[in-house]
Amino acid sequence: MKPANPSNPVDPSNPMGPTGSIKTRAAYLSDSGRVRANNEDYLLVDEDRNIFILADGLGGHQAGEVASKLAVETAYAYLKDMIEGDGEEMTDFELLKRAIFQAHEAIRAKAVADPAFLGMGTTLVALIIRENMASI
């Protein structure tokens, strides 16, 4: 996880970054809750690229913490590559949908390859900000 960067404050009088995109700053807190001692949350914050992803492994299922980390890292790699690359142009909806599908496939492949991970799962939510539009 990347902590929020207090040395890069957002100036309320100028919410635009140097490239004309919205400047962002993130704050977050994760808690394992009252039922389980193991925290299966995994969060990635990339303020420079305006990519924010959170997953919460499914408690009571196999390896929720593995699933949440794998989902976030896979979705992030896809989003980062597509946003930075000169690849196919697509809507933010399509970009997020494909990133989530990539995460799903990575989890499924890991579960099939190793029975210790069979049944693992996670929630996943992703936010990207491009051209002054936030998409979840």
Order of alpha helices (4+ residues) and beta strands (2+ residues): beta-beta-alpha-alpha-beta-beta
